[in-house]
Amino acid sequence: MSVGDSIAGSEWDQMYIDGGWVDATGGETLEVANPSTQKAFAEVPAATTQDVDAAYEAAGEAQPGWEATSRADRNELVKTALDTLRERSDDLVELLAREGGSASGKANGELALTQSDFETALDLAPPEEEVRDSAFVEGKRHHIVEEPVGVVGIISPWNYPVHLTTRALAPALALGCTVVVKPASDTPISGGLFLAEIADEVGFPDGVVNVVTGRGAEIGDRIAGHPVPRVISFTGSTAVGKRVASQAGNSITLPALELGGNGPNVVTEDIDVDRAARIGAVGSFTHQGQVCISINRHIVHEDVYDDYVEKLTTYANSLDMGDPTTDDVDLGPLINESQLDSITEFVNQSIEQGATLETGGEADELFFEPTVLSGVTNEMAAACNEHFGPVAPVIPVGSDEEAVEVANDTEYGLAASVQCEDDARARSLADRIESGMVHINDHPIQDEPNAPFGGLKQSGLGRYNGEWVRDELLEEKWISVQHDEREYGLLD
C-alpha cells in the first residue's frame, strides 16, 4: 500500500513485527484523529504486552545476524531507506500536517532533519579497535573493541514524531543494533508505521526493525522495562522519563533521555530590539510552542522591556492560524484537548497572579492564539512550568546577574538563548546559563548533526547526533593478549 492511499483509506490497522504485518493480539484498535478537525482518519492496533514481548523477541533473535552483517551491506539498506524517504517526502509532509497539526514550514523542517538523521548515520565511524601496551606486564597487549550494544527500544513523542524516532533508529541500524519502536499514540503513523512500511519495502532482515503501537499507559512499562533491550531511547516529559528510567534500571538497561525544558531567552539592553523580538517570536510560536527546546521564558533587560513586549506582541498578531492540511498557515492546532486544558490553565493562573495579557489567550477548538504575557515573574504558572504552547511570558530584569539567576531558577536545563550585541558578554552569559545547549543571537529551536543534542539537570541523560550518539549505541570490550611467557609469583 502507498502512503498516500494509506492516509486516505485509513489502512494502518496492523503492526510490524519480525518482518510481517500483524494484528494486535487483543484485537483492539486506536483512532488517529486530525487535530484540526478532531475527526478520526485512521485506526492503528492497540498493542498488548504480549505484542511487545513478540517484538523484542524478534529483535533479540535478529541481533546476532544483523551485527555480523558487514557495515557496507547495512549502509546499503540504510541508504535505500533514505532514498525511499526522499521519494515519499510529500506524503510525509501531508501526514505530519494531518496527524500532528504541523504547518508546512515545521513539517518540511522535520523532513529535512529526518533525512539528515539517515545521512549522518551513513557517515558514522564504524566500531573501532584500539591496541595498547599493558601498563604493568611485559609482552601483554590490550585490544579495546567497540561492539553494538544490542537491541534498542525507542519511545518517541508526538511533536516531532519522525525525527525524534529516526535520530535513534538510523544510527542504531547503521552501527549494528536492532530496534523496537513505540511511537506516541497521537502520532503512531508518522512516528512508527510509516517508517515500518519503508523498512518493509527496503527489505531489512526480519526482526531488525519492529514497530508496536498502543497506549503508553498499557504497554509503556513493558517497553521500558523489558529484559531484552540494552538501551531505551526516550523523548518526552520529565515525569514520564523518570518512570521510564526507573523501569529500565530494573533491567539494567541504559536510559538515553531527552526530557522537558523551560528554555530561557535572555535579552540584553544593547540589542536591536526588533531583531530580538523577531527571534523571540520564532522561538516561542514555532509548531504552536509544542517544542521541548522552544523559548518558555523571555528574560528581558528593563531598559528595552516595554519596546520588546510591544514588538513581540506585533509579531504574535501577524501570525496566521488554521488547518495546515487545507491552508498555508504559520500555526496549526494543538495536538489534543489535554494540551489545550493545560495551556489555558497556565495562562489563566498567570493572569490571576498579576501578569498582563498583551494578546491572545483564547482558543477556538484546538486552535490557541499566540499569546504574550507581560509583567511576569519567574514564579507564575506560565513561567515556572513547561507550558508547551504558543505562550510567551516576558520577565523584566535589571542586570546580567539577575538574568542568569532567573534563567537558572528551574529544574530544567535543556536549551537556552541569548540576544546580545557584545560577543564577549554574550559568551559570558551563555557560559553561566545551566543548559545543555545555548544559542547566541538566534532562537533555541536548533538541531544539527555535528553538535551534541541533550540537556542538564532534569532535562535528561545522554546526547544525540554524530559521534556523541555512538556513546549510547556502542560499548567497549577489553580483550588482552599475553604474547610472552610471564612469571605469576604464586606458582613460580
Secondary structure as UniProt FT lines:
FT   HELIX           3..9
FT   STRAND          15..17
FT   TURN            18..19
FT   STRAND          20..22
FT   TURN            25..26
FT   STRAND          29..34
FT   TURN            35..38
FT   STRAND          39..45
FT   HELIX           49..68
FT   HELIX           71..87
FT   HELIX           89..100
FT   HELIX           104..123
FT   STRAND          129..133
FT   TURN            138..139
FT   STRAND          140..148
FT   STRAND          152..155
FT   TURN            161..162
FT   HELIX           163..175
FT   STRAND          179..182
FT   TURN            185..186
FT   HELIX           189..193
FT   HELIX           194..202
FT   TURN            206..207
FT   STRAND          209..211
FT   HELIX           216..225
FT   STRAND          231..235
FT   HELIX           238..250
FT   TURN            251..252
FT   STRAND          254..258
FT   STRAND          263..267
FT   TURN            269..270
FT   HELIX           273..285
FT   HELIX           286..289
FT   TURN            292..293
FT   STRAND          295..301
FT   TURN            302..304
FT   HELIX           305..317
FT   TURN            324..326
FT   HELIX           337..352
FT   TURN            353..354
FT   STRAND          356..359
FT   STRAND          363..364
FT   TURN            365..366
FT   STRAND          367..368
FT   STRAND          371..374
FT   TURN            378..379
FT   HELIX           381..384
FT   STRAND          391..397
FT   HELIX           400..408
FT   STRAND          412..413
FT   STRAND          415..419
FT   HELIX           423..432
FT   STRAND          437..440
FT   TURN            449..450
FT   STRAND          456..457
FT   TURN            458..459
FT   STRAND          460..461
FT   HELIX           466..473
FT   STRAND          474..482
//
